[in-house]
Amino acid sequence: APNGGKPYAFHSAWLQSKGSVHSMVLLKVYGDSMEPIIHSGDNVLIDQAQKELISGRIYALGIEGSILIRRIERHPEMLMLISPHPNYPPVYVDGNNHSVHILGTIVWVCTEIL
């Protein structure tokens, strides 16, 4: 659980400005594939109601039992899953591939420095 299971407090008006309050979940990030945008150990707020694919947005994806965070670019009949880290080249998947599930849009990132 993020923050060792301790609760996070968010102002309700701020949450409402980001999306569907009751569809939001916090997730702790592991791995460096989204650096320098999102770092290992960061917490991200995912709005599970925002699943419409819009090119350039960052999404949480369910792929083969794992959760990945990637920027998605939409191409005809294809999706490009992008990691900003140079060690992770873009991955192209069939736009109709049912093994890739959009779990939601990343609406907030928190980097804890202590």
N, CA and C atoms as an extended XYZ file, in Angstrom:
342
Properties=species:S:1:pos:R:3:atomname:S:1:resname:S:1:resid:I:1 pbc="F F F"
N         0.843       -1.184        0.000 N   ALA     1
C         0.000        0.000        0.000 CA  ALA     1
C         0.884        1.242        0.000 C   ALA     1
N         0.483        2.289       -0.709 N   PRO     2
C         1.258        3.521       -0.692 CA  PRO     2
C         1.420        4.042        0.726 C   PRO     2
N         2.562        4.657        0.989 N   ASN     3
C         2.828        5.307        2.267 CA  ASN     3
C         2.728        4.325        3.431 C   ASN     3
N         3.092        3.063        3.204 N   GLY     4
C         3.050        2.075        4.263 CA  GLY     4
C         1.651        1.817        4.797 C   GLY     4
N         0.627        2.037        3.999 N   GLY     5
C        -0.735        1.813        4.423 CA  GLY     5
C        -1.354        2.983        5.156 C   GLY     5
N        -0.572        4.049        5.381 N   LYS     6
C        -1.117        5.237        6.038 CA  LYS     6
C        -2.024        5.982        5.061 C   LYS     6
N        -3.081        6.601        5.575 N   PRO     7
C        -4.010        7.281        4.658 CA  PRO     7
C        -3.427        8.578        4.095 C   PRO     7
N        -3.820        8.880        2.874 N   TYR     8
C        -3.522       10.157        2.249 CA  TYR     8
C        -4.780       11.010        2.346 C   TYR     8
N        -4.611       12.298        2.510 N   ALA     9
C        -5.750       13.213        2.558 CA  ALA     9
C        -5.718       14.099        1.321 C   ALA     9
N        -6.844       14.202        0.658 N   PHE    10
C        -6.987       15.050       -0.504 CA  PHE    10
C        -8.188       15.954       -0.291 C   PHE    10
N        -8.103       17.192       -0.732 N   HIS    11
C        -9.228       18.107       -0.677 CA  HIS    11
C       -10.253       17.632       -1.699 C   HIS    11
N       -11.500       17.493       -1.291 N   SER    12
C       -12.515       16.915       -2.178 CA  SER    12
C       -12.724       17.736       -3.456 C   SER    12
N       -12.660       19.060       -3.364 N   ALA    13
C       -12.833       19.889       -4.563 CA  ALA    13
C       -11.694       19.650       -5.545 C   ALA    13
N       -10.481       19.465       -5.029 N   TRP    14
C        -9.334       19.189       -5.897 CA  TRP    14
C        -9.518       17.846       -6.592 C   TRP    14
N        -9.929       16.823       -5.820 N   LEU    15
C       -10.164       15.504       -6.416 CA  LEU    15
C       -11.232       15.582       -7.503 C   LEU    15
N       -12.305       16.300       -7.232 N   GLN    16
C       -13.376       16.425       -8.221 CA  GLN    16
C       -12.887       17.115       -9.493 C   GLN    16
N       -11.922       18.019       -9.350 N   SER    17
C       -11.379       18.696      -10.531 CA  SER    17
C       -10.550       17.753      -11.394 C   SER    17
N       -10.101       16.646      -10.808 N   LYS    18
C        -9.268       15.683      -11.536 CA  LYS    18
C       -10.080       14.591      -12.218 C   LYS    18
N       -11.305       14.355      -11.733 N   GLY    19
C       -12.102       13.300      -12.347 CA  GLY    19
C       -13.124       12.728      -11.402 C   GLY    19
N       -13.373       11.438      -11.540 N   SER    20
C       -14.402       10.730      -10.785 CA  SER    20
C       -13.838       10.269       -9.436 C   SER    20
N       -14.198       10.976       -8.368 N   VAL    21
C       -13.624       10.742       -7.044 CA  VAL    21
C       -13.748        9.278       -6.623 C   VAL    21
N       -14.900        8.672       -6.838 N   HIS    22
C       -15.135        7.309       -6.372 CA  HIS    22
C       -14.448        6.250       -7.238 C   HIS    22
N       -13.827        6.673       -8.327 N   SER    23
C       -13.128        5.740       -9.214 CA  SER    23
C       -11.614        5.873       -9.104 C   SER    23
N       -11.136        6.619       -8.126 N   MET    24
C        -9.696        6.870       -8.011 CA  MET    24
C        -9.038        5.915       -7.027 C   MET    24
N        -7.838        5.474       -7.402 N   VAL    25
C        -7.026        4.630       -6.535 CA  VAL    25
C        -5.583        5.140       -6.564 C   VAL    25
N        -4.892        4.938       -5.438 N   LEU    26
C        -3.464        5.259       -5.357 CA  LEU    26
C        -2.661        4.002       -5.636 C   LEU    26
N        -1.549        4.167       -6.333 N   LEU    27
C        -0.675        3.042       -6.639 CA  LEU    27
C         0.764        3.483       -6.451 C   LEU    27
N         1.552        2.671       -5.753 N   LYS    28
C         2.982        2.933       -5.615 CA  LYS    28
C         3.689        2.352       -6.837 C   LYS    28
N         4.598        3.119       -7.406 N   VAL    29
C         5.293        2.737       -8.635 CA  VAL    29
C         6.605        2.030       -8.302 C   VAL    29
N         6.856        0.950       -9.005 N   TYR    30
C         8.122        0.221       -8.888 CA  TYR    30
C         8.734        0.125      -10.275 C   TYR    30
N        10.002        0.483      -10.396 N   GLY    31
C        10.690        0.410      -11.679 CA  GLY    31
C        10.989        1.788      -12.231 C   GLY    31
N        11.928        1.825      -13.178 N   ASP    32
C        12.430        3.101      -13.694 CA  ASP    32
C        11.980        3.421      -15.118 C   ASP    32
N        11.062        2.661      -15.668 N   SER    33
C        10.714        2.824      -17.087 CA  SER    33
C        10.081        4.169      -17.417 C   SER    33
N         9.488        4.851      -16.439 N   MET    34
C         8.842        6.141      -16.719 CA  MET    34
C         9.685        7.329      -16.270 C   MET    34
N        10.929        7.081      -15.846 N   GLU    35
C        11.812        8.193      -15.473 CA  GLU    35
C        12.195        8.985      -16.713 C   GLU    35
N        12.275       10.292      -16.639 N   PRO    36
C        12.288       11.154      -15.461 CA  PRO    36
C        10.914       11.690      -15.052 C   PRO    36
N         9.828       11.245      -15.681 N   ILE    37
C         8.501       11.772      -15.361 CA  ILE    37
C         7.987       11.196      -14.045 C   ILE    37
N         8.046        9.865      -13.929 N   ILE    38
C         7.594        9.158      -12.735 CA  ILE    38
C         8.734        8.259      -12.292 C   ILE    38
N         9.094        8.327      -11.010 N   HIS    39
C        10.222        7.572      -10.472 CA  HIS    39
C         9.759        6.384       -9.647 C   HIS    39
N        10.619        5.391       -9.533 N   SER    40
C        10.341        4.265       -8.662 CA  SER    40
C        10.146        4.791       -7.245 C   SER    40
N         9.091        4.366       -6.587 N   GLY    41
C         8.768        4.847       -5.249 CA  GLY    41
C         7.733        5.953       -5.229 C   GLY    41
N         7.465        6.567       -6.390 N   ASP    42
C         6.425        7.590       -6.467 CA  ASP    42
C         5.053        6.943       -6.267 C   ASP    42
N         4.101        7.750       -5.872 N   ASN    43
C         2.703        7.325       -5.823 CA  ASN    43
C         1.964        8.033       -6.948 C   ASN    43
N         1.091        7.298       -7.627 N   VAL    44
C         0.282        7.886       -8.687 CA  VAL    44
C        -1.186        7.710       -8.332 C   VAL    44
N        -1.980        8.695       -8.712 N   LEU    45
C        -3.420        8.628       -8.535 CA  LEU    45
C        -4.017        8.284       -9.894 C   LEU    45
N        -4.761        7.193       -9.935 N   ILE    46
C        -5.340        6.692      -11.176 CA  ILE    46
C        -6.847        6.887      -11.120 C   ILE    46
N        -7.394        7.529      -12.142 N   ASP    47
C        -8.849        7.622      -12.265 CA  ASP    47
C        -9.281        6.486      -13.179 C   ASP    47
N        -9.884        5.465      -12.580 N   GLN    48
C       -10.299        4.281      -13.333 CA  GLN    48
C       -11.503        4.546      -14.234 C   GLN    48
N       -12.148        5.715      -14.079 N   ALA    49
C       -13.274        6.067      -14.953 CA  ALA    49
C       -12.794        6.680      -16.265 C   ALA    49
N       -11.544        7.172      -16.290 N   GLN    50
C       -11.006        7.804      -17.506 CA  GLN    50
C       -10.220        6.766      -18.314 C   GLN    50
N       -10.928        6.023      -19.149 N   LYS    51
C       -10.308        4.966      -19.948 CA  LYS    51
C       -10.288        5.277      -21.441 C   LYS    51
N       -10.911        6.401      -21.816 N   GLU    52
C       -10.913        6.765      -23.232 CA  GLU    52
C        -9.490        7.074      -23.663 C   GLU    52
N        -9.047        6.472      -24.760 N   LEU    53
C        -7.682        6.672      -25.232 CA  LEU    53
C        -7.531        8.015      -25.914 C   LEU    53
N        -6.690        8.849      -25.336 N   ILE    54
C        -6.351       10.141      -25.912 CA  ILE    54
C        -4.835       10.176      -26.065 C   ILE    54
N        -4.356       10.331      -27.283 N   SER    55
C        -2.914       10.314      -27.544 CA  SER    55
C        -2.184       11.300      -26.651 C   SER    55
N        -1.077       10.812      -26.094 N   GLY    56
C        -0.220       11.654      -25.275 CA  GLY    56
C        -0.459       11.528      -23.783 C   GLY    56
N        -1.586       10.966      -23.388 N   ARG    57
C        -1.861       10.794      -21.957 CA  ARG    57
C        -1.105        9.593      -21.406 C   ARG    57
N        -0.927        9.611      -20.091 N   ILE    58
C        -0.268        8.502      -19.396 CA  ILE    58
C        -1.339        7.669      -18.712 C   ILE    58
N        -1.273        6.355      -18.932 N   TYR    59
C        -2.284        5.424      -18.438 CA  TYR    59
C        -1.640        4.316      -17.602 C   TYR    59
N        -2.453        3.749      -16.728 N   ALA    60
C        -2.118        2.481      -16.088 CA  ALA    60
C        -2.730        1.402      -16.972 C   ALA    60
N        -1.931        0.399      -17.306 N   LEU    61
C        -2.352       -0.666      -18.214 CA  LEU    61
C        -2.214       -2.012      -17.531 C   LEU    61
N        -3.151       -2.877      -17.772 N   GLY    62
C        -3.031       -4.260      -17.341 CA  GLY    62
C        -2.596       -5.092      -18.519 C   GLY    62
N        -1.423       -5.719      -18.402 N   ILE    63
C        -0.889       -6.553      -19.483 CA  ILE    63
C        -0.315       -7.822      -18.866 C   ILE    63
N        -0.866       -8.964      -19.263 N   GLU    64
C        -0.362      -10.267      -18.823 CA  GLU    64
C        -0.186      -10.337      -17.308 C   GLU    64
N        -1.165       -9.888      -16.560 N   GLY    65
C        -1.123       -9.983      -15.107 CA  GLY    65
C        -0.280       -8.928      -14.416 C   GLY    65
N         0.306       -7.998      -15.166 N   SER    66
C         1.113       -6.927      -14.591 CA  SER    66
C         0.437       -5.586      -14.832 C   SER    66
N         0.773       -4.620      -13.981 N   ILE    67
C         0.318       -3.248      -14.193 CA  ILE    67
C         1.511       -2.438      -14.665 C   ILE    67
N         1.358       -1.804      -15.812 N   LEU    68
C         2.400       -0.947      -16.372 CA  LEU    68
C         1.860        0.466      -16.479 C   LEU    68
N         2.753        1.429      -16.388 N   ILE    69
C         2.391        2.821      -16.624 CA  ILE    69
C         3.130        3.263      -17.875 C   ILE    69
N         2.372        3.757      -18.850 N   ARG    70
C         2.966        4.153      -20.123 CA  ARG    70
C         2.193        5.320      -20.723 C   ARG    70
N         2.910        6.141      -21.484 N   ARG    71
C         2.263        7.139      -22.329 CA  ARG    71
C         1.801        6.389      -23.577 C   ARG    71
N         0.602        6.701      -24.049 N   ILE    72
C         0.069        6.014      -25.223 CA  ILE    72
C        -0.102        7.009      -26.358 C   ILE    72
N         0.386        6.612      -27.523 N   GLU    73
C         0.132        7.339      -28.767 CA  GLU    73
C        -0.713        6.411      -29.633 C   GLU    73
N        -1.770        6.970      -30.176 N   ARG    74
C        -2.692        6.189      -30.999 CA  ARG    74
C        -2.308        6.336      -32.462 C   ARG    74
N        -2.207        5.229      -33.154 N   HIS    75
C        -1.943        5.194      -34.590 CA  HIS    75
C        -3.034        4.340      -35.228 C   HIS    75
N        -3.238        4.448      -36.537 N   PRO    76
C        -4.267        3.620      -37.168 CA  PRO    76
C        -4.047        2.138      -36.868 C   PRO    76
N        -5.049        1.523      -36.267 N   GLU    77
C        -5.026        0.090      -35.943 CA  GLU    77
C        -3.925       -0.314      -34.958 C   GLU    77
N        -3.222        0.640      -34.356 N   MET    78
C        -2.089        0.305      -33.501 CA  MET    78
C        -1.955        1.309      -32.365 C   MET    78
N        -1.446        0.838      -31.238 N   LEU    79
C        -1.115        1.699      -30.106 CA  LEU    79
C         0.377        1.623      -29.863 C   LEU    79
N         0.985        2.766      -29.584 N   MET    80
C         2.401        2.798      -29.239 CA  MET    80
C         2.489        3.102      -27.742 C   MET    80
N         3.090        2.177      -26.988 N   LEU    81
C         3.275        2.330      -25.551 CA  LEU    81
C         4.673        2.883      -25.330 C   LEU    81
N         4.751        4.091      -24.746 N   ILE    82
C         6.011        4.820      -24.691 CA  ILE    82
C         6.508        4.959      -23.260 C   ILE    82
N         7.778        4.638      -23.075 N   SER    83
C         8.500        4.913      -21.836 CA  SER    83
C         9.483        6.030      -22.139 C   SER    83
N         9.547        7.072      -21.299 N   PRO    84
C        10.510        8.144      -21.564 CA  PRO    84
C        11.961        7.719      -21.327 C   PRO    84
N        12.183        6.677      -20.540 N   HIS    85
C        13.531        6.207      -20.230 CA  HIS    85
C        14.135        5.576      -21.482 C   HIS    85
N        15.371        5.959      -21.849 N   PRO    86
C        15.961        5.468      -23.104 CA  PRO    86
C        16.220        3.962      -23.140 C   PRO    86
N        16.260        3.290      -21.992 N   ASN    87
C        16.486        1.845      -21.975 CA  ASN    87
C        15.250        1.037      -22.350 C   ASN    87
N        14.116        1.715      -22.506 N   TYR    88
C        12.859        1.035      -22.806 CA  TYR    88
C        12.290        1.559      -24.112 C   TYR    88
N        12.537        0.861      -25.220 N   PRO    89
C        12.023        1.332      -26.516 CA  PRO    89
C        10.501        1.233      -26.563 C   PRO    89
N         9.881        2.006      -27.454 N   PRO    90
C         8.416        1.924      -27.588 CA  PRO    90
C         7.982        0.512      -27.961 C   PRO    90
N         6.805        0.158      -27.495 N   VAL    91
C         6.213       -1.136      -27.822 CA  VAL    91
C         4.946       -0.852      -28.622 C   VAL    91
N         4.798       -1.558      -29.736 N   TYR    92
C         3.619       -1.392      -30.582 CA  TYR    92
C         2.699       -2.591      -30.360 C   TYR    92
N         1.423       -2.295      -30.112 N   VAL    93
C         0.450       -3.368      -29.941 CA  VAL    93
C        -0.739       -3.100      -30.847 C   VAL    93
N        -1.374       -4.170      -31.260 N   ASP    94
C        -2.587       -4.081      -32.070 CA  ASP    94
C        -3.636       -3.322      -31.268 C   ASP    94
N        -4.259       -2.340      -31.862 N   GLY    95
C        -5.274       -1.540      -31.189 CA  GLY    95
C        -6.472       -2.349      -30.729 C   GLY    95
N        -6.652       -3.526      -31.301 N   ASN    96
C        -7.763       -4.403      -30.916 CA  ASN    96
C        -7.299       -5.557      -30.032 C   ASN    96
N        -6.078       -5.468      -29.546 N   ASN    97
C        -5.510       -6.534      -28.716 CA  ASN    97
C        -6.222       -6.562      -27.367 C   ASN    97
N        -6.885       -7.650      -27.078 N   HIS    98
C        -7.654       -7.743      -25.844 CA  HIS    98
C        -6.801       -8.138      -24.643 C   HIS    98
N        -5.501       -8.341      -24.844 N   SER    99
C        -4.631       -8.646      -23.705 CA  SER    99
C        -4.096       -7.366      -23.057 C   SER    99
N        -4.362       -6.199      -23.670 N   VAL   100
C        -3.975       -4.905      -23.105 CA  VAL   100
C        -5.239       -4.218      -22.603 C   VAL   100
N        -5.302       -3.988      -21.291 N   HIS   101
C        -6.479       -3.378      -20.683 CA  HIS   101
C        -6.117       -2.008      -20.127 C   HIS   101
N        -6.859       -0.998      -20.519 N   ILE   102
C        -6.679        0.348      -19.963 CA  ILE   102
C        -7.335        0.344      -18.588 C   ILE   102
N        -6.540        0.527      -17.546 N   LEU   103
C        -7.076        0.528      -16.179 CA  LEU   103
C        -7.524        1.917      -15.754 C   LEU   103
N        -6.917        2.945      -16.343 N   GLY   104
C        -7.286        4.311      -16.018 CA  GLY   104
C        -6.184        5.287      -16.362 C   GLY   104
N        -6.502        6.566      -16.230 N   THR   105
C        -5.567        7.651      -16.537 CA  THR   105
C        -4.848        8.090      -15.273 C   THR   105
N        -3.542        8.345      -15.397 N   ILE   106
C        -2.774        8.902      -14.289 CA  ILE   106
C        -3.137       10.386      -14.205 C   ILE   106
N        -3.688       10.801      -13.071 N   VAL   107
C        -4.122       12.193      -12.937 CA  VAL   107
C        -3.242       12.988      -11.969 C   VAL   107
N        -2.328       12.299      -11.251 N   TRP   108
C        -1.479       12.989      -10.273 CA  TRP   108
C        -0.309       12.087       -9.928 C   TRP   108
N         0.849       12.701       -9.707 N   VAL   109
C         2.055       11.972       -9.307 CA  VAL   109
C         2.635       12.642       -8.082 C   VAL   109
N         3.054       11.851       -7.109 N   CYS   110
C         3.662       12.378       -5.900 CA  CYS   110
C         5.038       11.753       -5.707 C   CYS   110
N         6.050       12.590       -5.632 N   THR   111
C         7.395       12.126       -5.320 CA  THR   111
C         7.695       12.514       -3.866 C   THR   111
N         7.944       11.499       -3.044 N   GLU   112
C         8.309       11.759       -1.662 CA  GLU   112
C         9.821       11.865       -1.586 C   GLU   112
N        10.322       12.945       -1.043 N   ILE   113
C        11.764       13.161       -1.028 CA  ILE   113
C        12.410       12.741        0.295 C   ILE   113
N        11.614       12.391        1.264 N   LEU   114
C        12.177       11.928        2.536 CA  LEU   114
C        11.872       10.479        2.753 C   LEU   114
